[in-house]
Each structure stands twice: as C-alpha cells, then as structure tokens.
C-alpha cells in the first residue's frame, strides 16, 4: 500500500468547512464522516480530516491554536500548471476563503505559487514547479 497523508484540521463549523472543501474540489468520504468529523479526499494520497474543535481536543492535551491569529504550519500542495494554481486559489476565494494571505511566489519561468486561507484561517500554499526546466537551466554553463 502506498503511503498516505491525513491532515487533521480543527474547525469551528463542520458543515461550512465541509462545504468549503467540497467547493474547491475535495470529495467527502461518508464512510469516515459523522457529526464530529468529515474526511475530505483530495486524491488517493492526500486526505484532509476536518474535526470539530471539541473532537480535535481529544487527540492532544495542547491548546488548539486559532489559525486566524497564529500560524503553526503552512500546508502546500502542487498544481499541474500555473493556471491550476490560479484556479484553486480563485475557487477558494469564491467559496469564502481568503485569497493570497501570503505573497505570490515566482522564480523566473520555473516556479509559481499563491496561497489561500480556509474559513478557519488554515494557510494553504498552491505551487507549480517546472523541475525539468530548473534542472536544465542549472546545467547550462555560466559565461565568464
């Protein structure tokens, strides 16, 4: 079995958070969802577990951060191309998320990124990279 990642996020309003993630393209997996949690499937590898704050608290003795005020992680996913970056960030904005809470990231022709924050303030980066282009450019001889 391939390795999978489950990103667990505390949310204040589970139905609204679920609708937000559905609107940006994730699928709710009913078999692993209930009134305390929604399992959102991005693809066969990435799953986002939306947990009510009370339920999330059962997994840790630590204080749960308010992602609108503090940052603990910056989550990053890749896109197929620059248009895919823009499409995902734009869909997050249409769904009520904050578009571009961080600066756009560009590295010449080889990298492009934007960000969004979900309804609970969780920060997501969306990046496109042309790895083969970066490798080819770095292999070119430097002129003296």
Order of alpha helices (4+ residues) and beta strands (2+ residues): beta-alpha-beta-beta-beta-alpha-beta-alpha-beta-beta-beta-beta-alpha
